[in-house]
């Protein structure tokens, strides 16, 4: 076994095994080869790192690559900062549906969250509540957006799929009406 004192510049593992940095370097090279073989395809790749006895060290769940020159584009390309659907469009849809009397309880926010998911929103409940607090509302809504108002209906499974299927899953008729109305308003907005 090599000790760091024996070879202070080496990072070699036990019994002459390659160092973790060498393994990672080899994996990055192999990943580059795989991606260069498919330059026209974009996709997701899952990489799990394990040490020699099978213990999981780390996981990179998703890397998105959009170029065969992935080293230059992947690490230095800024993340798109657009949120789908646009908060301003959602605010207008919320205010219109509230004005029409379709808001019935604080759980109406779960319907808004689910509609936003359908339209491309990818963040969790807590972040959604924080996002809503920054949205440019022009009227005061009758119900507060909070974690419980969203989490409980969402985890019940009643709002899975599209609003047409919510009723058969046990959602209240008012939730279905609000969901359909929000989707229609967002479609009018081009969202």
N, C-alpha and C positions, 0 to 999 in steps of 0.2 A: 504494500500500500504506500502510495506517495503522500507525503505530508507537505503542507504549504512551506514549512521551514526547509525541506529538502529542495524544493523547486519553487521559489517565491514568484516566479513569473508564470508558472503553469497553473492551469485551472483543471487539470485532468482529474477525472473521477476515480472511483475505486477500481482496482485491478486493471488499470490501463484503459478503462472505458473513456469514450470521448467526453469532453466537458459539456455542461449544459449549453454554453455559448456556441460550441461547435455543432451540437445537435440542432439548436435553433437556426443556425446559419444554413445547415443542410436542408432543414425543412423549408426555409424561405426560398432557397434555390430550387427545390423541388416544386414548390408552389408556383414560382415564376415560370418554370418549364410547363407546368400544367396550364397555366393561364395563357402562355404564348402559343400553345397548341390550339387554343380556341379564342382567337382575337375578336371575333364578331359577337361573342356571347357574353352577356353580363349575368352574374348569378351570385349565389351565396355559397360559402364554403365553411364547414365546421372543422376546427382543428382542436384536438385535445392533446395536452402534453402530459406524459406520465414518466415517473422515474423508473429505475431498473427493477424495482419490486412491484410495480403496478400501481403505486400511489399516485393519485391525480395531483398534478402540480398546479395547473392553470388551464383555463379554457378561453379561447377566443371564439365567441359564438358565431359572429358573422363578420365577414369582410366583404365589402362590395368593391368590385374592380370594374373599371369602364374603359380600360385601355390595355394594349399589350405592353405598353411601357409603364406598368403598374407602379413601379417604385416612385416615379416622378408624379404620377397623378393621384395615387391612393393616399400618400402621406401629406401631400401639400394642397390638395383640392379642398377648398372650404366647403363646409356642410351647407346645404341649401337651407336658408332661413325662412322659408315660407311655410306657413301653417295652413293645413287644409282641414276643414273649410276656413275661409277668411273670417276672422272674428267679427268684422264689421257686418258681413252678410248674415252671420249667425245672430248677431244682436238685432238686426232688422227683422229677421224671421221670428225671433223670440218676442219682440215687442208687438209684432202684428198678431201673432197667435194669442198673446196675453190680452190684447185689445179685443179680440174676437171672443174672449171668455173661455178659451180652451185650457187654461191653466187651472188646475183643480187642487193641487197639494204640493208640498215641497218635493215629492217624488217626481214631479214634472221635470226636475233637473236630470233625473236618470234618463228620461226620454230624450232630452237635449243631448246628453252625453252619448247615448246610443246612436242617435242620428248623426252626430259629429263623427263617431267611429265609422259609420256607414260611408260617410263622405271623406274619410281618410285620416281622421284624428287618431294618433297612435299612443298618446300618453295615458297614464293611469288616473285613477279617481282623484287623488290628492293634488296632482298637478293640474287637473282640469279645474278644480275648485280655485286654485291660485290663479289660473288663467282667466277664469270668469271674473274674478275680482279686478282684473286690469282692463276688461272690455269696456268700450265706450257707450254705455247705456244712456239713453236720453230720458227714460222714465223709470220710476221706482217700481220694481216688480213685487208682486204680492208675497212671494216666498223666497227665503234665503237659500242660496246654493251652499250646501255643506256636504261633507264626506258621507254621512249616514243617508242623506236623501238620494245619493247616487249609488252607493255600495249595496245597500240592501236589495233594491229591485234588480240591480244588475246581476248579483250573485244568485238570485232566485232562479234565473234562467228564463224568466217570463219575457224578456226583451231580446232573446236570441233571434237572429235572422232579420227579416224585413218586417215592417209594421203589419202587413197583411197576415202574418203568422202569429203575432203576439197574442191575439185573443184565444186561439186554440191552445196556447201554452199557459193560460191562466192570467194574463194581463187584463187590467180593467179596460173597459170600452173607451174610457176617456184617454187612456194612454195611447191606444191605437189611433184615435182621432188626432191627438196632438202630434204623434209621430208622423202620420201621413201629411198633416198640414205643414209641419216644419220641413219635411222633404220637398213638398210642392214649392214652398217659399224659396228654399235654397236652389231648386231647379230654375225658378224664375230669375234668380240672381246669377245664374250661370255657374253655380258651385257643384 
